[in-house]
Amino acid sequence: MNKVHYNVSGLLNEKMKTQVKNVLNKVEGVSSIDVDLVRGTIEVGYNETTDTKEITDGIERVGCKIEE
């Protein structure tokens, strides 16, 4: 399993945390999602068949901005 870690802005509350999890659960191959509201981080576990662009697109679609 691969893991990717994102620092994000705009992760404001439990509602957004739930939205992020719901979107990422629909991405094929995603096996774990850890959203930390206090730190503003999202960690995603996925397999080799997963397109990481789908992960980043999903995070941004709910209103979060991935920080470089």
Secondary structure, DSSP 8 states (H G I E B T S, - for coil): -EEEEEEEE---SHHHHHHHHHHHHTSTTEEEEEEETTTTEEEEEE-TT--HHHHHHHHHHTT-EEE-
